[in-house]
Amino acid sequence: MTPPIRRVVLDVLKPYEPDILEFTAAVADCESVDGVNAVLVETDREVQTLKLTIEGDDVDTDVVEGTVETVGGSVHSIDQVVCGDRLVEQSGTPQDR
Amino acid sequence: MDAIRTLLEDDDVRSISRRYFISNGFDGTLTSIGVVVGAYLSGVDEGLTVVTIGLGAAVGLGTSGVWSVWEIERAEKQAELMRIERAMLTDLEGTEVQERRKGARKINAVASGIGPLIGIVLPLVPFLGHGVVFSLLEATLVAVGVGVALLFTFGAYLGSISKQNWIVAGVRMGLAGIVVAILNLFLPG
C-alpha cells in the first residue's frame, strides 16, 4: 500500500482571476485536503505565482492538480512532499548555512 | 445562480456592465425624447401610434445593444484570455478563467440591452394615458419630463459612485434631454 501523503508544497502560476481567496478555497474544498496555506510569491503583469502548502491525512495530488487546473492555474513544480504515518519536518544540516 | 452572484461581485464585470447600461440607456432616452417630440410636432394624433413608433426604436436599440456588446466582448475577452495564456504558457480552454469570461459577456450584453429598453419605454408610458389622463401635448411634456428624470437618475448614479456631487452630475445628464427636445422644435416642418 502506498504511504499516505501528509503534506505537499506546490509552486503554482495563476491568472489574477480568480483571486487568491477563491483559488485557495477551491483547493481547500478538495475532499482529501484538511487545510491549505497560500503565499503570494511573485506578481507579474498578467499572472501571479503562489506557493501552496496543502495538508491532509492522505492528500490526493491528482485531484489537487486537477482542481488547480480547473480554476485556471498551472502547477509548475512540486517543491516538497511529506508522506508516511506521521508528519516529518525537514531537519537542519550544516550544509543549510 | 451562484455563478451569476460571483460574477456580479466582480468589480470588472460590474464596471463594464454599468458603462454599457448607462451609455445605451442614455442613447435610448434621448432617442425616445426625440421620437415623442417629433411625433407630436408631426401631427400624430393617437398616443398609441407614438407608443408603437417608440417600441420600434426600442427593438432596434435593444437588439443593437445586446448584439454589438456580444460581439465586442467576445473579441475583447478572447484577446484577454490569449494574453493570459501567453503569460502562463498554457491552454485555458474549459477552465474557470474561460467560463467566467463567457458568463461576464452574457451579463455585459444583458445590461447593454436593458439600458435602451428602459430609456425608451419609460418616456412612452404617458402616451398610454392619451385621451384618458392626458391630451397629446400633456403626454409629450410628461414624456420629456420622464426622460429628463431618467437621465438625471443615470447622472446622479454615476455621480454617487464616483464621489462627485450627485445633483450636479444628474443635472448635467438631464440637460441633454432638454437640449434634444429643444433641437426637435427646429426640425423642418
Interface residues (C-beta under 8 A of the other chain):
Chain A: L13 K14 P15 E17 P18 D44 R45 E46 V47 E69 T70 V71 G72 S74
Chain B: D10 D12 R83 I84 R86 A87 M88 L89 T90 L92 T95 E96 V97 Q98 R100
